[in-house]
Amino acid sequence: MHKRIQGNGSITIPVILRRSLGITPRDTMEIIAQNDGSILLKPCAVECVFCGSTENVAVRKGVSICLACYQKINIRKEDRDGRNKTE
């Protein structure tokens, strides 16, 4: 199979290949240059920057964070702001 590099430097992975490999839109791929001049594309899991989890991870403004860490941060913020304190 041959593909031409587009003007912006991208290459489209044919749909039949994506489907057979389970690659879906917006999947994150690792690009590795090999010593022999070939390029390896490898699916990679996005990890939470805080705990390393790959479950329920979203990327916002370039930062990967899992739902559990996001909830912990919001709870601490609420505690700090005094909105969640019981007196």
C-alpha positions in Angstrom: 0.0 0.0 0.0 1.4 3.4 -0.9 0.2 6.8 0.4 1.3 10.2 -0.6 2.3 12.8 2.0 -0.2 15.7 1.9 0.9 19.3 1.6 0.6 19.8 5.4 2.7 16.8 6.1 -0.1 14.4 7.1 -0.8 10.9 5.8 -4.2 9.3 5.9 -4.4 5.8 7.3 -6.9 3.9 5.0 -10.2 3.1 6.7 -9.9 -0.6 6.1 -6.6 -0.6 8.0 -7.9 1.6 10.8 -10.9 -0.7 11.3 -8.8 -3.9 11.3 -6.5 -2.4 13.9 -9.3 -0.8 16.0 -8.0 2.7 15.5 -10.8 5.3 16.0 -11.0 9.0 15.3 -9.1 11.1 18.0 -7.0 8.1 19.2 -3.6 9.2 20.3 -0.7 7.6 18.3 2.9 7.5 19.2 5.2 8.2 16.2 8.7 6.5 16.4 11.5 7.0 13.9 13.4 3.8 13.4 17.2 3.6 12.8 16.5 2.1 9.3 14.6 5.2 8.2 11.1 3.7 8.7 8.4 5.2 10.9 6.4 3.2 13.4 2.9 4.3 14.4 1.8 2.8 17.7 -1.4 3.5 19.6 -0.7 4.9 23.1 -2.9 5.4 26.0 -3.2 8.9 27.4 -2.2 8.9 31.1 -3.3 11.2 33.9 -0.4 13.6 34.8 -1.2 13.2 38.5 -1.7 9.4 39.0 -0.8 7.7 35.7 -4.2 6.2 35.2 -5.4 5.5 31.7 -9.1 5.2 32.8 -11.5 8.1 32.0 -8.8 10.5 30.9 -9.6 13.7 29.2 -7.1 16.2 27.7 -7.9 19.9 28.5 -5.6 22.7 27.5 -2.9 20.2 26.8 -3.1 18.5 30.3 -4.3 14.9 30.7 -6.3 14.3 33.8 -8.5 11.4 34.9 -12.0 11.9 36.3 -10.9 10.8 39.8 -8.1 13.4 40.1 -10.4 16.0 38.6 -12.9 15.4 41.3 -10.3 15.4 44.0 -9.0 18.8 42.8 -12.5 20.2 42.7 -13.3 19.0 46.2 -10.1 20.5 47.6 -10.8 23.8 45.8 -14.3 23.8 47.3 -12.8 23.1 50.8 -10.2 25.9 50.3 -12.9 28.4 49.2 -15.1 27.5 52.2 -18.1 26.4 50.2 -18.1 22.8 51.4 -17.3 23.3 55.1 -19.7 22.2 57.8 -19.7 24.3 61.0 
